[in-house]
Amino acid sequence: MQKAIKLLDNLTINKIAAGEVVEGPQSVVKELIENAIDAGATNIVVEIKEGGQKFIRVTDNGAGIYEEDVAAAFMRHATSKIQYLEDLNAVLTLGFRGEALASIAAVSQIQMVTKPRDQLHGISIDMVAGNITNKKQVGCPDGTTIIIKNLFFNTPARLKFMKTPQSDTTKIGEIMSRLALSQPHIAFKYINNNNIMFTTSGANHLDQTILSILDKELFKSLIPIKAEKQDMALEGYISQPTYVRGNRNYEIVFVNGRYIKSKFLYRSIEEAYKEKLPINKFPVCILNLKIHPSFIDINVHPTKTEIKFHKEEVVYDLIYHSISSSLVKSTLVPKLLLQNKQKSPTVDTTFLNPPLRENKSIYSTHNNNKPNSLQISFEEKEDKYEVNAEKPVIPTIKSASSTLQKDFVSLQEDELHLETTQENFLGSLLNNYKVIGQLFDTYVIIEKDLCMYLIDQHAAHERLVYNKMLQAFHRDQVPTQSLLAPNVLELSHEDFLFITQYIDGFKKLGFNIEIFGNNTILIREVPLIMGTPRDFDFILKIIDELKQDHLNEDYFNETIIRKSCREAIKAMDKLHVSEINALIKDLSTIKPPLTCPHGRPILLSLTKYEIEKHFKRIQ
């Protein structure tokens, strides 16, 4: 039997709404801090216990709430930030939906103490499951303090699926850091289980806020960025390509101060770093995009972390070109760095330890024994180093390559004058360099400007081959090869329509394809870079990939990368001095990045100062 349609009661409505607005303790923290920011606070203190599941307190020195408005603040769709639908086109506040406090109150025990600056007394209000249990006047400082206890105590289904306190603490820490980075003019303090996790000064210096919250090694690698285009402005910091992460968590983007998670924005950032980073590694950036609110739609989801742009292509161009140009001008030549410890340095050395024989040097590595790994410690006593081993060892050099971001260490202040950007290095590469030779038949060693440079001959030549082939592609001059016998390929109707629709695009990719009857094509030529195809199933793979990207160049670029690897000089190839000079000359003609198409570095440098410091020639 069909049931009658009835209106839900307010408590049920609020609990359902809370499921969207309040995903967990991190959502509560986010909503309360955003309210504090909108209230003009310059000081915000957040304290949590047990991952925020049992206790959350947010205190601010903002505008406060007047006595007559306190109860209304906990009603659904009650807000002071907009009045009419048209106001959504000019929203610059972080909140505007009027759902947060009502949703939080519906699923928790909440206490709020608030006082506007021009009100003589404050108001304290207690609520349980959305119902007011106590309201009174109190003495308190200006601003608002909200305490949340026992989140989801009255929704057993939600409570059952709560994460562990450790997991929620991690999420809250992420939200706290993002909000603090978005508002460097506000002083934040974050307390977890009575321990201060971080504080920020509120001095409106983003670099100081970054230093207070994030990795100090990241701070050393940051590049400032500032650009404007039409009604948009972009400002913040990006990381040197030598500092990478394993995921996108540190691609931090704010739009008008609002933390946004957007695949579109991530793509614009990562395209600017393309070929500069190793595969499956991601850059770090803290960017704030300021844009007229009429060009965006933030009313996409109750969490307000998603956004739609009216002119995506303009936003993409601004972010992509700003980052690209900054990287070209500011990317430093990666450095080899000797491990430097002031006391009791430890040198991890892989040491080939052959048995001692008559008339044989103990340094000889020509032996048939299996190499042994030996860890050697040096103890500093009266400015002398004593080796705690019977065999002599040679300290190793620690590399600051892009794949070992944890080893990245900036130069000391007295070395800064020796740093050089990749752009400047390439521009003066042919001036006064001296070829020292090859190392392991893999790395070219050159000396220039009080520095030693190691060049990966395979990576360098791979970049040169790749650039040449990509240039041919952009000029529609892709080398092709004719098949001895044209190949007939039957396709599904859908794939056949795709081929016929984009047949000119396939021609640009180097394929000579003719229509040959119903759902059948004739392949006469393929790109030379593919070699001789063993079968033609690869056509189906190309179709599948190009369907997603609408003949985007990415797939063809990846094919070029694979071919350039095969064509390039290999490791262990002995090079004549003339070949080395030719390689260096060709290298001087390219533009940064000094990486192979896979993102591996082409060269590393080591300063004379660093070498002499570790040989104790200077102190």
BELZIVEN-V102342 format. One record per residue. N is the residue number from 1. PSI is psi in radians with two decimals (999 if undefined). Layout:
N:PSI + N:PSI
This chain:
1:2.34 + 2:2.34 + 3:2.66 + 4:2.57 + 5:2.22 + 6:2.66 + 7:2.43 + 8:2.59 + 9:2.84 + 10:-0.70 + 11:-0.77 + 12:-0.73 + 13:-0.79 + 14:-0.67 + 15:-0.70 + 16:-0.77 + 17:-0.62 + 18:-0.49 + 19:-0.49 + 20:-0.76 + 21:-0.75 + 22:1.58 + 23:-0.46 + 24:-3.04 + 25:-0.60 + 26:-0.57 + 27:-0.67 + 28:-0.84 + 29:-0.80 + 30:-0.86 + 31:-0.72 + 32:-0.68 + 33:-0.71 + 34:-0.66 + 35:-0.70 + 36:-0.71 + 37:-0.79 + 38:-0.45 + 39:0.07 + 40:0.39 + 41:2.53 + 42:-0.05 + 43:2.14 + 44:2.24 + 45:2.23 + 46:2.23 + 47:2.33 + 48:2.75 + 49:2.49 + 50:0.85 + 51:0.29 + 52:-0.05 + 53:-0.57 + 54:-0.47 + 55:2.24 + 56:2.29 + 57:2.23 + 58:2.11 + 59:2.34 + 60:2.88 + 61:0.60 + 62:-2.77 + 63:-0.42 + 64:3.07 + 65:2.33 + 66:2.68 + 67:-0.73 + 68:-0.25 + 69:-0.08 + 70:-0.86 + 71:-0.68 + 72:-0.47 + 73:-0.39 + 74:0.15 + 75:2.55 + 76:2.45 + 77:0.48 + 78:2.10 + 79:2.66 + 80:0.09 + 81:-0.46 + 82:2.80 + 83:-0.63 + 84:2.85 + 85:-0.65 + 86:-0.38 + 87:-0.36 + 88:-0.37 + 89:-0.08 + 90:0.44 + 91:2.14 + 92:-0.09 + 93:2.81 + 94:-0.59 + 95:2.74 + 96:-0.23 + 97:-0.38 + 98:0.52 + 99:-0.41 + 100:-1.00 + 101:-0.71 + 102:-0.72 + 103:-0.72 + 104:-0.79 + 105:-0.54 + 106:-0.39 + 107:0.44 + 108:3.08 + 109:2.18 + 110:2.47 + 111:2.34 + 112:2.30 + 113:2.16 + 114:2.62 + 115:2.08 + 116:2.77 + 117:-0.60 + 118:0.23 + 119:2.36 + 120:-0.56 + 121:2.85 + 122:3.02 + 123:2.32 + 124:2.28 + 125:2.32 + 126:2.42 + 127:2.54 + 128:2.10 + 129:0.63 + 130:-0.06 + 131:2.34 + 132:2.18 + 133:-0.33 + 134:2.46 + 135:2.22 + 136:2.85 + 137:2.47 + 138:2.82 + 139:2.31 + 140:2.83 + 141:2.90 + 142:2.53 + 143:-2.82 + 144:2.40 + 145:2.24 + 146:2.26 + 147:2.21 + 148:2.23 + 149:2.57 + 150:1.03 + 151:2.34 + 152:0.42 + 153:-0.47 + 154:0.21 + 155:1.42 + 156:-0.58 + 157:-0.73 + 158:-0.69 + 159:-0.62 + 160:-0.51 + 161:0.25 + 162:2.52 + 163:3.03 + 164:2.70 + 165:-0.63 + 166:-0.73 + 167:-0.77 + 168:-0.59 + 169:-0.74 + 170:-0.77 + 171:-0.70 + 172:-0.70 + 173:-0.68 + 174:-0.80 + 175:-0.77 + 176:-0.81 + 177:-0.70 + 178:-0.77 + 179:-0.68 + 180:-0.68 + 181:-0.51 + 182:-0.31 + 183:1.22 + 184:-0.23 + 185:-0.05 + 186:2.35 + 187:2.13 + 188:2.53 + 189:2.27 + 190:2.12 + 191:2.23 + 192:2.05 + 193:0.83 + 194:0.12 + 195:2.26 + 196:2.04 + 197:-0.75 + 198:2.77 + 199:2.61 + 200:2.72 + 201:-0.48 + 202:0.35 + 203:0.12 + 204:0.57 + 205:1.86 + 206:-0.63 + 207:-0.66 + 208:-0.66 + 209:-0.72 + 210:-0.75 + 211:-0.57 + 212:-0.47 + 213:-0.77 + 214:-3.07 + 215:2.31 + 216:-0.54 + 217:-0.59 + 218:-0.77 + 219:-0.65 + 220:-0.35 + 221:0.10 + 222:2.52 + 223:2.14 + 224:2.59 + 225:2.40 + 226:2.18 + 227:2.73 + 228:2.59 + 229:2.16 + 230:-2.13 + 231:0.51 + 232:2.64 + 233:2.43 + 234:2.31 + 235:2.57 + 236:-2.56 + 237:2.56 + 238:2.79 + 239:2.65 + 240:2.61 + 241:-0.26 + 242:-0.25 + 243:1.94 + 244:2.84 + 245:2.91 + 246:-0.05 + 247:-3.08 + 248:0.14 + 249:-0.46 + 250:0.29 + 251:1.52 + 252:2.05 + 253:2.32 + 254:2.47 + 255:1.98 + 256:0.70 + 257:-0.02 + 258:2.24 + 259:2.18 + 260:2.41 + 261:1.99 + 262:2.10 + 263:-0.60 + 264:-0.80 + 265:-0.70 + 266:-0.71 + 267:-0.69 + 268:-0.62 + 269:-0.85 + 270:-0.52 + 271:-0.61 + 272:-0.50 + 273:0.02 + 274:2.37 + 275:-0.03 + 276:-0.26 + 277:2.65 + 278:2.76 + 279:2.43 + 280:0.39 + 281:2.66 + 282:2.61 + 283:3.03 + 284:2.34 + 285:2.58 + 286:1.78 + 287:2.48 + 288:2.03 + 289:2.08 + 290:2.17 + 291:2.60 + 292:2.30 + 293:-0.36 + 294:-0.24 + 295:0.05 + 296:2.77 + 297:1.91 + 298:-0.07 + 299:0.95 + 300:-0.68 + 301:2.58 + 302:-0.52 + 303:-0.29 + 304:0.45 + 305:-0.09 + 306:2.73 + 307:2.66 + 308:2.45 + 309:2.45 + 310:-0.66 + 311:1.44 + 312:-0.68 + 313:-0.59 + 314:-0.75 + 315:-0.77 + 316:-0.83 + 317:-0.73 + 318:-0.86 + 319:-0.84 + 320:-0.91 + 321:-0.57 + 322:-0.80 + 323:-0.78 + 324:-0.84 + 325:-0.64 + 326:-0.70 + 327:-0.71 + 328:-0.72 + 329:-0.47 + 330:-0.17 + 331:2.20 + 332:2.73 + 333:2.17 + 334:2.57 + 335:2.52 + 336:2.30 + 337:2.22 + 338:2.40 + 339:2.24 + 340:1.92 + 341:2.38 + 342:-0.55 + 343:2.37 + 344:1.04 + 345:2.52 + 346:2.27 + 347:2.04 + 348:2.09 + 349:2.25 + 350:1.99 + 351:2.15 + 352:2.01 + 353:1.44 + 354:2.75 + 355:2.55 + 356:2.31 + 357:2.80 + 358:2.45 + 359:0.40 + 360:2.36 + 361:2.43 + 362:-0.16 + 363:-0.12 + 364:2.36 + 365:0.09 + 366:1.62 + 367:2.87 + 368:0.08 + 369:2.68 + 370:2.31 + 371:2.53 + 372:2.52 + 373:2.26 + 374:2.24 + 375:2.16 + 376:2.30 + 377:2.45 + 378:2.29 + 379:2.24 + 380:2.08 + 381:2.04 + 382:0.85 + 383:0.34 + 384:2.68 + 385:2.21 + 386:2.32 + 387:2.15 + 388:1.01 + 389:2.81 + 390:-0.35 + 391:2.57 + 392:2.55 + 393:2.81 + 394:2.12 + 395:2.50 + 396:2.89 + 397:2.30 + 398:2.30 + 399:2.54 + 400:0.95 + 401:2.95 + 402:-0.29 + 403:-0.13 + 404:1.13 + 405:-0.43 + 406:-0.38 + 407:-0.03 + 408:2.13 + 409:2.25 + 410:2.78 + 411:2.72 + 412:2.85 + 413:-0.59 + 414:-0.01 + 415:-0.09 + 416:-0.54 + 417:-0.24 + 418:-0.15 + 419:2.56 + 420:2.56 + 421:2.78 + 422:-0.62 + 423:-0.81 + 424:-0.66 + 425:-0.83 + 426:-0.62 + 427:-0.48 + 428:0.29 + 429:-0.68 + 430:-0.06 + 431:1.99 + 432:0.65 + 433:2.68 + 434:2.22 + 435:2.14 + 436:-0.63 + 437:-2.81 + 438:2.56 + 439:2.12 + 440:0.42 + 441:0.50 + 442:-0.60 + 443:2.31 + 444:2.30 + 445:2.20 + 446:2.72 + 447:2.35 + 448:2.27 + 449:0.94 + 450:0.46 + 451:2.63 + 452:2.33 + 453:2.34 + 454:2.13 + 455:2.16 + 456:1.87 + 457:-0.61 + 458:-0.81 + 459:-0.70 + 460:-0.85 + 461:-0.58 + 462:-0.72 + 463:-0.73 + 464:-0.76 + 465:-0.76 + 466:-0.82 + 467:-0.72 + 468:-0.77 + 469:-0.62 + 470:-0.64 + 471:-0.70 + 472:-0.65 + 473:-0.79 + 474:-0.42 + 475:0.15 + 476:0.65 + 477:0.70 + 478:2.16 + 479:2.34 + 480:2.89 + 481:2.40 + 482:2.44 + 483:2.53 + 484:-0.68 + 485:2.17 + 486:2.51 + 487:2.28 + 488:2.22 + 489:2.12 + 490:2.35 + 491:2.87 + 492:2.81 + 493:-0.70 + 494:-0.80 + 495:-0.61 + 496:-0.75 + 497:-0.67 + 498:-0.79 + 499:-0.81 + 500:-0.58 + 501:-0.60 + 502:0.56 + 503:-0.55 + 504:-0.61 + 505:-0.70 + 506:-0.57 + 507:-0.68 + 508:-0.56 + 509:-0.12 + 510:0.22 + 511:2.29 + 512:1.80 + 513:2.36 + 514:2.57 + 515:2.30 + 516:1.15 + 517:-3.01 + 518:2.09 + 519:0.47 + 520:2.43 + 521:2.78 + 522:2.14 + 523:2.04 + 524:-0.59 + 525:2.64 + 526:2.81 + 527:2.45 + 528:-0.52 + 529:-0.31 + 530:-0.14 + 531:-2.75 + 532:1.99 + 533:2.34 + 534:-0.61 + 535:3.09 + 536:0.36 + 537:-0.35 + 538:-0.43 + 539:-0.70 + 540:-0.67 + 541:-0.69 + 542:-0.75 + 543:-0.80 + 544:-0.75 + 545:-0.69 + 546:-0.42 + 547:-0.67 + 548:-0.63 + 549:0.08 + 550:1.00 + 551:0.62 + 552:2.59 + 553:-0.15 + 554:-0.79 + 555:-0.78 + 556:-0.66 + 557:-0.74 + 558:-0.64 + 559:-0.72 + 560:-0.73 + 561:-0.82 + 562:-0.70 + 563:-0.68 + 564:-0.56 + 565:-0.72 + 566:-0.52 + 567:-0.37 + 568:2.80 + 569:2.42 + 570:2.83 + 571:2.58 + 572:0.11 + 573:2.12 + 574:2.30 + 575:2.42 + 576:2.75 + 577:-0.67 + 578:-0.63 + 579:-0.66 + 580:-0.80 + 581:-0.69 + 582:-0.70 + 583:-0.77 + 584:-0.69 + 585:-0.79 + 586:-0.63 + 587:-0.58 + 588:-0.23 + 589:-0.21 + 590:3.03 + 591:2.74 + 592:2.61 + 593:2.64 + 594:1.14 + 595:2.75 + 596:2.97 + 597:-0.30 + 598:-0.10 + 599:0.03 + 600:2.54 + 601:2.53 + 602:-0.64 + 603:2.76 + 604:2.66 + 605:2.73 + 606:2.16 + 607:2.68 + 608:-0.66 + 609:-0.81 + 610:-0.71 + 611:-0.85 + 612:-0.54 + 613:-0.68 + 614:-0.28 + 615:0.08 + 616:0.44 + 617:-0.47 + 618:2.77 + 619:999
